[in-house]
Amino acid sequence: MSIEELQKRREELRKKLGEVKEIREKFNEKSKQLKEKRQELAAQIKKYKQEGLHHKEQRDETNIRVANSKKRRRELNKEYKEIRKEIERLRKKYLPEGESLEFLNKRKEELEFKQMTHQLSKREEQELVEELSKLNEKIKERQKILEKTPELKEILEKERLIKEKGDKEHVKVRELADKAQEEHLRMMECFNKSDELYKELKKIQKEYVMARLDADKAHKKFVSYIKEIREIEEQMESMK
């Protein structure tokens, strides 16, 4: 090749060198951005996994508390049934036959509520007043018997306390079950987000690998062009 041809070839290579350098830098920059995105996604995945595991622990701990509370509620219900049996036995022994004191008090409350909230005719009002009067007499009669019967009074108080405890335990079971369900939903939400981000991470990783391959390919061309330019310049130098 003549000097002119070598010079022309060198200029072509220098132009290609600039182009391939630009391509290499573009893929290097893309690789850098993808790497940063990959690191960001990995950090988010880790965060959501840790949060998910935290909610799982909270759910499992709460479920244990639910089980313990249910067990306590069953024990109280069993105790309540036993007390009810004893109350019935003592009632038959001490109280007159008919409605229980609890039933009478409940009926009294219903009638008093009706009296306050309903528009009654004169006759209906009279009938209601008479029924309330009879109820009050029965209630007083049973209360007097209770006051004279400590054994029955004591067990009725015990029944009230057990029922109160049982009701509280029932509310506790419901609240804990709701909390466990809430923790479960939060756990699933975190794990689902983690899975979605992992899919995105795999996509980013694939793009990163392709960008690195393209950058390496451009770099090899860059090196080969430099080598060829040097060889041409050496050849031109020897021809002087």
DAVEN-V494735 format. One line per field, one symbol per residue. phi: phi as a letter, one per 40 degrees, with the letter a starting at -180 (. if undefined). A space follows every 50 residues. Layout:
phi: ???
This chain:
phi: .cdccccccccccccccccccccccccccccccccccccccccccdcccc cccccccccccccccccccccccccccccccccccccccccccbccchcc ccccccccccccccccbbcbcdccccccccccccccccccccccccccbd ccccccccdcccccccccccccdcccccccccccccdccccccccccccc cccccccccccccccccccccdcccccccccccccccccc
